[in-house]
């Protein structure tokens, strides 16, 4: 990756892509570590980061590994699910405990890497999840800043990750979103430096961390140039192959789990719940709604290299059901990439084409 981060920019730019990556990776890693320490303090210890629910079927599984752990209200959150999958990557027992087991296993990459492909358990697995989350946040911030600089604009676009409430939530809750975001950004970076096949590999990994992230390469692939189609088609085939195996092993590997519906119906169904939100949930909801609205307007008004990717994310938000929109923290985490993509879209539009790849014109050349 270091060679890919070497600057193509003129010396007039004070911050090179390499320097931007190092600086913002350190900032991103430190911010993520601070969030995790603060969250652990608030939930009764690092085991509390798993958000094991009082009524969750995962509770006996986690407690058999780690003893008594701090409990979250009701059914808890997704960290406990990633932990369980990390214990049983082949799905011999855990799918029977989960709701929509194959759907949960679709996002296999985060628990697989965190567990060192099944070699960690107990507290070591939790430590692996924490370390992977911090590294992912660091890489996401670093790559965003590096891309902004490579496009001839500014490394301050790294703030789109650091100040992103959806990123904060993924870090605090130990979910796969942050790893998927980091791999998506790696794919974008590799596209810019002309590394098409490594970019396809990164996008494939992003899709295996969270399937929705295939929206981004899907947007890049919209072109008459068939070489760009591979950015989406190959990751989609990889994910489809994994889903087919899940269907064979567990059933319902292609299930949508009720996450999609008719346009705007999810907003309407979730609206009564929004009236009950406290300040924090309302903050996350407003961020998610503002991101979707900004993404939709931006994609319709501004032409740029990420236009179709941003539009894709916005459309998915509009057709998402109340399963997504019933909780502000869910929506903010799911649609966190929109703010990052808008920032990078602006970098491509505002950057100096003499000091960086002119994405609006030369994307086909960049990915040959």
C-alpha positions in Angstrom: 0.0 0.0 0.0 2.9 2.4 0.7 3.9 2.5 -3.0 0.3 3.3 -3.9 0.3 6.2 -1.4 3.3 8.0 -3.0 2.3 11.4 -4.2 1.5 12.2 -7.8 1.0 15.8 -6.9 3.4 18.7 -7.6 5.6 19.8 -4.8 3.5 22.9 -4.4 1.2 20.9 -2.2 2.3 21.0 1.4 0.7 17.7 2.3 1.3 14.6 0.1 -1.0 11.7 0.0 1.5 9.6 2.1 1.8 12.3 4.7 -2.0 12.8 4.8 -2.5 9.1 5.3 -0.1 8.8 8.2 -1.4 11.9 9.9 -5.0 11.1 9.7 -4.6 7.4 10.4 -3.0 8.4 13.7 -5.8 10.8 14.4 -8.5 8.3 13.4 -6.9 5.5 15.5 -6.5 7.7 18.6 -10.1 8.9 18.2 -11.4 5.4 17.9 -9.4 4.2 20.9 -10.7 7.1 22.9 -14.3 6.3 21.9 -13.9 2.6 22.9 -12.3 3.5 26.3 -15.1 6.0 27.0 -17.8 3.5 25.9 -16.3 0.7 28.0 -16.3 3.0 31.0 -20.0 3.8 30.4 -21.2 0.2 30.0 -19.3 -1.5 32.8 -16.2 -2.8 31.1 -14.8 -3.9 27.8 -17.1 -6.9 27.7 -20.0 -4.4 27.8 -18.9 -3.3 24.3 -20.5 -6.4 22.9 -23.9 -5.1 24.0 -25.2 -8.5 25.1 -28.9 -8.2 25.6 -30.7 -9.2 28.8 -33.2 -11.2 26.7 -30.8 -12.1 23.9 -30.4 -15.7 22.8 -26.7 -14.9 22.5 -26.3 -14.3 26.2 -25.6 -17.9 27.2 -23.1 -18.2 24.4 -21.1 -15.1 25.4 -21.3 -16.0 29.1 -20.0 -19.5 28.5 -16.9 -17.9 27.0 -16.4 -14.9 29.3 -18.5 -15.5 32.4 -20.8 -12.7 33.7 -20.7 -9.7 31.4 -22.4 -6.3 31.6 -25.8 -6.6 30.0 -27.7 -4.2 27.6 -31.4 -3.7 27.7 -33.7 -6.0 25.8 -32.1 -7.9 22.9 -28.8 -5.8 22.8 -26.9 -5.0 19.6 -24.8 -6.5 16.8 -21.5 -6.7 18.6 -22.6 -9.9 20.4 -23.6 -11.4 17.0 -20.2 -10.8 15.5 -18.7 -12.3 18.6 -20.8 -15.4 18.2 -20.0 -15.8 14.5 -16.3 -15.4 15.3 -16.6 -18.4 17.6 -18.3 -20.5 15.0 -17.2 -19.4 11.5 -18.5 -22.6 9.8 -22.0 -22.1 11.3 -22.3 -25.4 13.1 -24.2 -24.1 16.1 -24.6 -20.3 16.2 -27.0 -20.0 13.3 -29.6 -21.8 15.3 -29.3 -19.2 18.0 -29.6 -16.2 15.7 -32.6 -14.6 14.1 -32.1 -14.9 10.3 -28.8 -16.8 10.8 -27.7 -16.8 7.1 -28.4 -13.1 6.9 -26.1 -12.5 9.8 -23.4 -14.8 8.4 -23.5 -12.9 5.2 -21.3 -10.3 6.8 -18.6 -12.8 7.6 -15.4 -10.9 7.1 -15.3 -8.8 10.3 -15.8 -11.7 12.7 -13.4 -13.9 10.6 -10.6 -11.4 10.7 -11.2 -10.4 14.3 -11.0 -14.0 15.3 -7.9 -14.7 13.2 -10.1 -17.0 11.1 -11.4 -19.0 14.1 -8.2 -19.2 16.2 -9.4 -16.8 19.0 -12.1 -17.2 21.5 -13.1 -15.8 24.9 -11.5 -12.4 25.8 -9.0 -12.8 23.0 -11.8 -12.7 20.5 -13.1 -9.5 22.1 -9.6 -8.0 22.0 -9.4 -8.9 18.3 -12.7 -7.1 17.6 -11.5 -4.0 19.4 -8.1 -4.0 17.6 -9.7 -4.5 14.2 -12.2 -1.7 14.8 -9.4 0.7 15.8 -7.3 -0.2 12.8 -10.3 0.1 10.5 -11.2 3.6 11.8 -7.5 4.6 11.4 -7.4 3.3 7.8 -10.7 4.9 6.9 -9.7 8.3 8.1 -6.2 8.0 6.6 -7.5 6.9 3.2 -10.1 9.7 3.0 -7.5 12.3 3.7 -5.1 10.7 1.2 -7.7 10.6 -1.5 -8.6 14.3 -0.9 -5.0 15.3 -1.2 -4.4 13.1 -4.3 -7.3 14.8 -6.0 -5.5 18.1 -5.4 -7.8 19.5 -2.8 -7.2 19.1 1.0 -6.5 16.4 3.5 -9.1 18.0 5.8 -11.7 15.8 4.1 -10.5 13.2 6.7 -13.0 15.0 9.1 -15.8 13.4 7.1 -14.8 10.2 9.0 -13.6 11.6 12.3 -16.7 13.8 12.8 -19.1 11.2 11.4 -21.7 10.1 14.0 -22.3 6.9 12.1 -18.6 6.0 12.4 -18.7 6.8 16.1 -21.6 4.3 16.5 -19.9 1.5 14.6 -16.7 2.0 16.7 -18.6 2.1 20.0 -20.8 -0.9 19.1 -18.1 -3.0 17.5 -20.0 -3.6 14.3 -18.8 -4.5 10.8 -19.7 -1.1 9.3 -16.3 0.5 10.0 -14.4 -2.4 8.4 -16.6 -2.2 5.3 -16.1 1.5 5.1 -12.3 1.2 5.3 -12.2 -1.4 2.6 -14.6 0.6 0.4 -12.2 3.6 0.7 -9.2 1.4 0.0 -11.0 0.3 -3.2 -11.6 4.0 -4.2 -7.9 4.8 -3.5 -6.7 1.9 -5.6 -9.0 3.0 -8.4 -7.4 6.4 -8.4 -3.8 5.0 -8.6 -4.7 2.7 -11.5 -4.7 -0.6 -9.5 -7.9 -2.0 -10.8 -7.6 -5.6 -9.7 -6.5 -4.8 -6.2 -9.4 -2.3 -6.1 -11.8 -5.1 -7.1 -10.4 -7.3 -4.3 -10.9 -4.4 -1.8 -14.5 -3.9 -3.0 -15.1 -7.6 -2.7 -13.9 -7.6 0.9 -16.1 -4.5 1.6 -19.1 -6.4 0.4 -18.3 -9.4 2.5 -18.0 -7.1 5.5 -21.4 -5.6 4.8 -23.3 -6.3 1.6 -24.7 -2.8 1.1 -21.2 -1.4 0.5 -21.4 -2.9 -3.1 -23.4 0.2 -3.9 -20.2 2.2 -4.2 -18.4 0.2 -6.8 -21.8 -0.2 -8.4 -22.0 3.5 -8.9 -18.4 3.6 -10.3 -19.3 0.8 -12.8 -22.1 2.8 -14.5 -20.3 3.4 -17.8 -20.1 2.4 -21.4 -16.6 1.2 -20.7 -16.8 -2.5 -19.9 -13.6 -2.4 -17.9 -15.4 -0.5 -15.2 -18.2 -3.1 -15.0 -15.7 -5.5 -13.3 -15.6 -3.1 -10.3 -19.1 -4.2 -9.4 -19.6 -7.5 -11.2 -16.8 -9.4 -9.6 -17.5 -8.3 -6.0 -21.2 -9.1 -6.7 -20.3 -12.6 -7.9 -18.1 -13.2 -4.8 -20.9 -12.1 -2.5 -23.5 -14.1 -4.5 -21.3 -17.2 -4.2 -21.0 -16.8 -0.5 -24.8 -16.3 -0.2 -25.4 -19.4 -2.3 -23.2 -21.4 0.1 -25.2 -19.9 3.1 -28.4 -21.0 1.4 -27.1 -24.5 1.0 -25.8 -24.7 4.6 -28.4 -22.7 6.5 -31.2 -21.7 4.2 -32.4 -18.2 3.2 -28.9 -16.9 2.3 -30.5 -14.4 -0.1 -33.0 -13.1 2.5 -33.5 -9.3 2.8 -34.8 -9.7 6.3 -37.5 -7.1 5.7 -35.0 -4.3 5.4 -36.4 -3.0 2.1 -39.9 -1.7 1.2 -41.6 0.8 -1.1 -40.1 4.3 -1.3 -40.6 6.4 1.8 -42.8 3.8 3.5 -40.0 3.1 6.0 -40.1 6.8 7.0 -43.9 6.7 7.4 -43.9 3.5 9.5 -41.1 4.7 11.7 -42.5 8.2 12.3 -44.6 7.4 15.4 -41.4 5.9 17.0 -39.4 9.1 16.3 -41.7 11.1 18.6 -40.4 9.0 21.5 -36.7 9.5 20.9 -34.5 11.1 23.5 -31.9 13.7 22.6 -29.2 11.2 21.5 -31.5 9.2 19.3 -32.9 12.3 17.8 -29.4 13.6 17.0 -28.5 10.4 15.1 -31.8 10.4 13.3 -31.3 14.0 12.2 -27.8 13.2 11.0 -29.1 10.2 9.0 -32.0 12.2 7.4 -29.7 15.1 6.6 -27.2 12.8 5.0 -29.8 11.1 2.8 -31.3 14.5 1.7 -27.9 16.0 1.1 -26.8 12.9 -0.9 -29.9 13.0 -3.0 -29.6 16.7 -3.8 -25.9 16.4 -4.4 -26.2 13.5 -6.8 -29.0 15.1 -8.8 -27.3 18.5 -9.1 -23.6 17.9 -9.1 -21.8 15.9 -11.8 -18.7 14.1 -10.4 -16.9 10.8 -10.1 -19.0 9.5 -7.2 -22.3 10.9 -8.4 -24.0 7.5 -9.0 -22.5 5.9 -5.9 -24.0 8.7 -3.8 -27.3 8.4 -5.6 -27.3 4.7 -5.0 -26.9 5.1 -1.2 -29.6 7.7 -1.1 -32.1 5.5 -3.0 -31.4 2.6 -0.7 -32.1 4.9 2.3 -35.4 5.9 0.7 -36.5 2.3 0.2 -35.3 1.1 3.6 -38.0 -0.2 5.9 -38.7 0.8 9.5 -36.3 -2.0 10.5 -33.6 0.5 9.6 -35.4 3.7 10.5 -37.0 2.7 13.8 -33.7 3.6 15.6 -31.7 6.7 14.9 -28.5 5.0 15.7 -29.2 2.3 13.2 -29.9 4.7 10.4 -26.9 6.9 11.2 -24.6 3.9 11.1 -26.0 2.4 8.0 -25.9 5.6 6.0 -22.6 7.0 7.3 -20.8 6.5 4.0 -22.9 9.2 2.3 -21.2 12.1 4.1 -17.8 10.6 3.3 -18.6 10.1 -0.4 -19.9 13.7 -0.7 -16.7 15.0 0.8 -14.7 12.9 -1.7 -17.0 14.0 -4.5 -16.2 17.6 -3.7 -12.5 16.8 -3.6 -12.8 15.5 -7.1 -14.7 18.6 -8.2 -12.7 21.3 -6.5 -9.2 19.7 -6.8 -6.6 21.1 -9.1 -6.5 18.8 -12.2 -2.9 19.8 -12.8 -1.8 18.3 -9.5 -4.0 15.3 -9.4 -6.0 12.9 -11.5 -8.9 14.7 -13.1 -11.6 12.2 -12.1 -14.4 13.8 -14.0 -12.6 13.1 -17.2 -10.0 10.5 -16.7 -11.5 7.8 -14.5 -11.5 5.3 -17.5 -7.7 6.0 -17.9 -7.1 5.6 -14.1 -8.6 2.1 -13.9 -7.1 0.6 -17.0 
